[in-house]
Amino acid sequence: MKRHFILLLLAVLVSGTANAQSAHVHPWMQKRVAFFGDSITDPRNDGSKIKYWHFLRDWLGITPYVYAVSGRQWNDIPRQADRLHTEHGDSVDAILILVGTNDYNNAVPLGEWYEVKKEQVIYGHGQPKALADRERRYLRMDPETYRGRINIALDKVKKMYPTKQIVLLTPIHRAQFHRSDTNWQITEDYANGCGSYLDDYVNAVKDAGNIWAVPVIDLNAVSGLYPMADEYAQYFKDATTDRLHPNDKGHERIARTLYYQLSALPCGF
């Protein structure tokens, strides 16, 4: 009788585990997801026929709302957000933002996150409250700097969609892009016209995650795409002229990375 009971209990436990596993669903399954950004996301860019969000659409059944435009920088994100709101209102579950490589290429100054002012504030701890001198920082909303542009964009998007998941994606590594004599872009091992490197712009996006309470997926690191090495040219449009835009294979690698990274984040609240 005792042996029979133990076997029955094991069967129930095994069945429960199997049911739990079969019941697990990716949190982004069947969600409505907006994609903001530049040429890496823009469906009209000819670097690839299939973008990373196409793969996520096919694997997860998401409905993609894509507003990315080739060549755009962080200062275009508020416009993309306005278009999303005009066309879909609140009917979206999450927003992914992948932008920044053109800010680096166009030598947008990094700028500062904050402006600091000295003020007086009423404060009391263990003693009667009284005026105390303190330094106070204000977010710098400067459209001419990279950090200022991020502040402007996230201030708008977070206030426009306070109940939605917003995820920042860092720019991927970039090598040469030689489209024409008037569009000849350097590799990431060169500083831009401001004396800043691509990783300065990448790190600013990671900093923004903490400043604005927004999750960041560091595609620059976790996607594994490294076009500076010839062995990784296979993931980009052309080994000689375009190691900036991923090809279909490169986008699939980005999509597989995002599939697992996003599984750790809720989609909508």
C-alpha positions as CSV (number, residue, x, y, z in Angstrom):
1,M,0.0,0.0,0.0
2,K,2.8,2.4,1.0
3,R,4.7,1.5,-2.3
4,H,1.6,2.2,-4.3
5,F,1.1,5.6,-2.7
6,I,4.7,6.6,-3.4
7,L,4.4,5.6,-7.0
8,L,1.1,7.5,-7.3
9,L,2.7,10.6,-5.7
10,L,5.6,10.4,-8.2
11,A,3.2,10.2,-11.1
12,V,1.4,13.3,-9.9
13,L,4.6,15.2,-9.5
14,V,5.9,14.2,-12.9
15,S,2.6,15.1,-14.5
16,G,2.5,18.5,-12.7
17,T,6.0,19.3,-13.9
18,A,5.1,18.4,-17.5
19,N,2.0,20.5,-17.4
20,A,4.0,23.4,-16.0
21,Q,6.5,23.1,-18.8
22,S,3.9,22.9,-21.4
23,A,2.0,25.8,-19.9
24,H,5.1,28.1,-20.1
25,V,4.6,30.8,-22.7
26,H,7.0,33.5,-23.8
27,P,5.8,36.7,-22.2
28,W,6.0,38.5,-25.5
29,M,3.8,36.0,-27.4
30,Q,1.1,37.6,-29.5
31,K,2.0,41.1,-28.2
32,R,1.8,44.4,-30.1
33,V,5.3,45.8,-30.2
34,A,6.5,49.2,-31.6
35,F,10.0,49.5,-33.0
36,F,11.8,52.9,-33.1
37,G,15.2,53.5,-34.7
38,D,17.3,53.9,-37.8
39,S,18.3,51.8,-40.8
40,I,19.0,48.7,-38.8
41,T,15.3,48.5,-38.2
42,D,13.8,50.3,-41.2
43,P,12.1,47.8,-43.5
44,R,13.0,49.9,-46.5
45,N,16.8,49.5,-45.9
46,D,18.3,47.1,-48.5
47,G,20.9,45.6,-46.2
48,S,18.7,42.6,-45.7
49,K,15.3,41.3,-46.9
50,I,14.3,40.2,-43.4
51,K,14.8,42.3,-40.3
52,Y,15.1,41.1,-36.7
53,W,11.6,42.1,-36.0
54,H,10.3,39.9,-38.9
55,F,11.8,36.9,-37.1
56,L,10.2,37.9,-33.8
57,R,6.9,38.3,-35.6
58,D,7.2,34.8,-37.0
59,W,8.5,33.1,-33.9
60,L,6.3,34.9,-31.3
61,G,3.3,36.0,-33.3
62,I,3.9,39.6,-32.3
63,T,2.2,42.5,-34.3
64,P,5.1,44.9,-35.2
65,Y,4.5,48.6,-35.5
66,V,7.7,49.8,-37.2
67,Y,8.5,53.5,-37.3
68,A,12.3,53.4,-37.8
69,V,13.8,55.5,-40.6
70,S,17.3,55.2,-42.1
71,G,19.8,57.8,-41.1
72,R,17.8,59.0,-38.1
73,Q,19.2,59.8,-34.7
74,W,18.0,60.0,-31.1
75,N,16.3,63.4,-31.9
76,D,13.9,61.6,-34.2
77,I,12.5,59.3,-31.5
78,P,9.9,61.9,-30.3
79,R,8.5,62.1,-33.8
80,Q,8.3,58.3,-34.1
81,A,6.5,58.2,-30.8
82,D,4.0,60.8,-32.0
83,R,3.3,58.7,-35.1
84,L,2.7,55.6,-33.0
85,H,0.3,57.5,-30.7
86,T,-1.5,59.0,-33.7
87,E,-2.0,55.7,-35.5
88,H,-2.5,53.3,-32.5
89,G,-3.1,55.4,-29.4
90,D,-2.7,53.2,-26.3
91,S,-3.1,50.0,-28.2
92,V,0.5,48.8,-27.9
93,D,2.1,46.5,-25.3
94,A,5.8,47.5,-25.6
95,I,8.3,49.7,-27.4
96,L,11.8,48.8,-28.4
97,I,14.3,51.5,-29.3
98,L,17.5,50.8,-31.3
99,V,19.2,54.0,-32.3
100,G,22.5,55.9,-31.7
101,T,24.9,54.8,-34.4
102,N,24.1,57.8,-36.6
103,D,24.6,60.2,-33.6
104,Y,28.2,58.8,-33.4
105,N,28.7,59.0,-37.1
106,N,27.4,62.6,-37.2
107,A,29.6,63.6,-34.2
108,V,26.8,64.7,-32.0
109,P,28.5,65.9,-28.8
110,L,27.8,63.6,-25.8
111,G,26.9,66.5,-23.5
112,E,25.7,66.0,-19.9
113,W,22.8,64.2,-18.2
114,Y,22.2,66.9,-15.6
115,E,22.4,70.6,-14.8
116,V,23.3,71.2,-11.1
117,K,21.9,74.2,-9.2
118,K,22.4,75.2,-5.6
119,E,19.0,75.6,-3.8
120,Q,17.5,75.7,-0.3
121,V,15.2,73.0,0.9
122,I,13.3,72.3,4.1
123,Y,15.0,69.4,5.9
124,G,14.9,67.9,9.3
125,H,16.3,64.6,10.7
126,G,16.8,64.3,14.4
127,Q,16.2,68.0,14.8
128,P,13.5,70.5,13.9
129,K,13.1,71.1,10.2
130,A,14.8,74.1,8.8
131,L,16.2,75.5,5.5
132,A,19.2,73.6,4.3
133,D,21.6,74.4,1.5
134,R,21.7,71.6,-1.1
135,E,22.8,71.0,-4.6
136,R,20.0,69.8,-6.9
137,R,20.3,68.3,-10.3
138,Y,17.9,68.8,-13.2
139,L,17.8,66.6,-16.3
140,R,19.4,68.5,-19.1
141,M,17.0,68.7,-22.1
142,D,19.5,69.7,-24.8
143,P,18.6,68.8,-28.4
144,E,22.1,69.5,-29.5
145,T,23.7,66.7,-27.4
146,Y,23.4,63.0,-27.3
147,R,22.5,62.7,-23.6
148,G,20.2,65.6,-23.9
149,R,18.4,64.0,-26.8
150,I,18.0,60.8,-24.9
151,N,16.5,62.7,-22.0
152,I,14.0,64.5,-24.3
153,A,13.0,61.2,-26.0
154,L,12.6,59.2,-22.8
155,D,10.8,62.0,-21.0
156,K,8.2,61.9,-23.8
157,V,7.9,58.2,-24.4
158,K,7.7,57.3,-20.7
159,K,5.0,60.0,-20.0
160,M,3.1,59.0,-23.1
161,Y,3.2,55.3,-22.3
162,P,3.6,54.9,-18.5
163,T,2.0,51.5,-18.4
164,K,3.9,50.0,-21.3
165,Q,7.2,48.1,-21.4
166,I,10.0,50.3,-22.9
167,V,13.3,48.6,-23.8
168,L,16.5,50.2,-25.0
169,L,18.8,48.3,-27.3
170,T,22.5,49.5,-27.6
171,P,23.9,50.1,-31.1
172,I,25.7,47.1,-32.5
173,H,29.4,47.2,-33.5
174,R,30.1,48.8,-36.9
175,A,32.9,48.7,-39.4
176,Q,33.2,50.3,-42.8
177,F,30.3,51.7,-44.8
178,H,31.3,53.0,-48.3
179,R,28.1,53.7,-50.2
180,S,29.5,56.6,-52.3
181,D,32.1,59.3,-52.2
182,T,29.6,61.5,-50.3
183,N,28.7,58.8,-47.8
184,W,32.0,57.2,-46.7
185,Q,31.7,56.2,-43.0
186,I,34.7,55.2,-40.9
187,T,35.1,52.1,-38.7
188,E,34.4,52.2,-35.0
189,D,38.1,52.2,-34.0
190,Y,38.3,55.8,-35.1
191,A,37.0,58.7,-32.9
192,N,34.4,60.8,-34.5
193,G,34.6,64.6,-35.1
194,C,34.0,65.2,-31.4
195,G,36.8,62.9,-30.3
196,S,34.3,60.3,-29.0
197,Y,34.2,56.6,-29.8
198,L,31.2,54.4,-30.6
199,D,31.4,52.8,-27.2
200,D,30.9,56.2,-25.5
201,Y,27.5,56.3,-27.2
202,V,26.8,52.7,-26.3
203,N,27.6,53.3,-22.6
204,A,25.3,56.4,-22.6
205,V,22.4,54.2,-23.6
206,K,23.3,51.8,-20.7
207,D,23.4,54.8,-18.3
208,A,20.0,55.9,-19.5
209,G,18.5,52.7,-18.3
210,N,19.4,53.6,-14.7
211,I,18.5,57.2,-15.1
212,W,15.1,56.6,-16.6
213,A,14.3,53.2,-15.0
214,V,14.2,51.4,-18.4
215,P,15.6,48.0,-19.1
216,V,18.5,47.8,-21.5
217,I,19.5,44.9,-23.7
218,D,23.2,45.4,-24.6
219,L,23.2,44.2,-28.2
220,N,26.6,45.6,-28.7
221,A,27.9,42.9,-26.3
222,V,25.4,40.0,-26.4
223,S,24.6,39.8,-30.1
224,G,28.1,38.6,-30.8
225,L,28.2,40.6,-34.0
226,Y,31.8,41.9,-34.5
227,P,32.3,43.3,-38.1
228,M,35.8,44.5,-37.3
229,A,36.9,40.9,-37.8
230,D,36.8,39.5,-41.3
231,E,35.3,36.3,-40.0
232,Y,32.1,38.2,-39.1
233,A,31.6,39.8,-42.5
234,Q,29.3,36.9,-43.3
235,Y,26.7,38.6,-41.1
236,F,26.7,41.9,-43.0
237,K,25.6,43.1,-46.4
238,D,29.0,43.4,-48.0
239,A,32.5,42.5,-46.7
240,T,34.1,45.4,-48.6
241,T,31.5,48.2,-48.7
242,D,29.0,47.6,-45.9
243,R,29.8,46.1,-42.6
244,L,27.3,48.4,-40.9
245,H,24.0,46.8,-41.9
246,P,23.4,43.2,-41.0
247,N,22.2,40.9,-43.7
248,D,19.4,38.3,-43.2
249,K,21.8,36.0,-41.3
250,G,22.9,38.9,-39.1
251,H,19.3,39.9,-38.3
252,E,18.5,36.4,-37.4
253,R,21.3,36.4,-34.9
254,I,20.0,39.6,-33.4
255,A,16.5,38.2,-33.3
256,R,17.6,35.0,-31.5
257,T,19.4,37.1,-29.0
258,L,16.4,39.2,-28.4
259,Y,14.1,36.2,-28.2
260,Y,15.9,35.0,-25.1
261,Q,16.7,38.4,-23.6
262,L,13.1,39.5,-23.9
263,S,11.8,36.3,-22.2
264,A,13.2,37.7,-18.9
265,L,11.1,40.9,-19.2
266,P,7.3,41.4,-18.8
267,C,5.5,42.8,-21.8
268,G,2.8,45.2,-20.6
269,F,1.6,45.8,-17.1
